[in-house]
C-alpha cells in the first residue's frame, strides 16, 4: 500500500520540477510542503507520492519511475 521513503522523496522531487506543481501554502509558510497539490489531477502530493500504483499512487503524466 505504501512506498518506502526514498521512492516518496524521488517522486516529490520529480513533482517539484513539473509545470503542474502547485503549493500556494509556501507563499505564507516557505518550509511547509504538506499543502502541495498536482495541478493536473488536484491530488495532495504528500499523500499521493506515498501510495503504490495499486492504490492510485500514479503520476497522471507518467513521470514517476516507480
N, C-alpha and C positions, 0 to 999 in steps of 0.2 A: 504494500500500500504506500509506503514512503521510501524515498531515495535517500542515500547517505549524504552527509554534509558537503562533501566535495562536489557531488553532482549538482546539488542545490546551488552551491556557490558558482559553479560554471554556468549554470542556467541563468542565474541573476546577472552575472557579468555579461552574458550574451544579450539579455534583455536591456540592460543599461545602454548598450550601443545601438539599439534599434530605434528607428524613427517613431515607432508607436509607443515607446516608453513614456508613461505619464506619472509624475509624482509631484502633485501640487502642494502636498504637505511639506515638502522640502523648502518651499518658499518661506514658511514660518518656522520650521524645525529642521535645519540643514542636516542633522545627523540621524534623522528618523527615516527608516526605509519601509516601515510597515504599511504605509498608505499607497505605495506604488501600484499602478494598475497598467494593464495592457490596453492600449488604445484600439486594438483590433477586436479583441473578444470581451473586454471590460472586466476580466478577472483580476483579483488581487494577486500580485506576483509572489508575495511571501507565501501564500497558501499553494498556488498553482505549481510553483517550482519544486515544492516538496513532494508532490504526488507522482506515482508511477503512471505509465500510459494506460494501464488497466483502469485507473481511477481518474481519468480525464486530465492527467498531467502531461499535456502536449502543447507545443507551440503552434498557434494557428497558422504560422508562416513556415513551419517545419525547419526552424533554425537550431533547435537543440540537438546535440549529437546523441545523447542518451535519454 
